[in-house]
Amino acid sequence: VALQSRTPEHGLGRYHPQSAAGHGRLTLLQASVKNGGITKANGVKIGRPSKMNDGMKSAVKLLREKGMGIKQIARELQIGVGTVYSVI
């Protein structure tokens, strides 16, 4: 059951019984990340997988050398304009 609290210092706040458990997991995760984490030791990468590989980089460079515009390259290869700029 969620409780509501209205105090002058904190305004309107909501408290949930699972908040303490979530905070504990968050603290452990933050400590793991700060220490290099278990993931680095195992070679695991965190985040969204990149669509950029060597073939994609060479395609960007080739299309640019042929005179194609940045936005056209991005549209053709289905990558972002910023990604095209970072390759060239």
Buried (B, 14 or more C-beta within 10 A) or exposed (E): EEEEEEEEEEEEEEEEEEEEEEEEEEEEEEEEEEEEBEEEEEEEEEEEEEEBEEEBBEBBBEBBEEEBEBEEBBEEBEBEEEBBEEBE
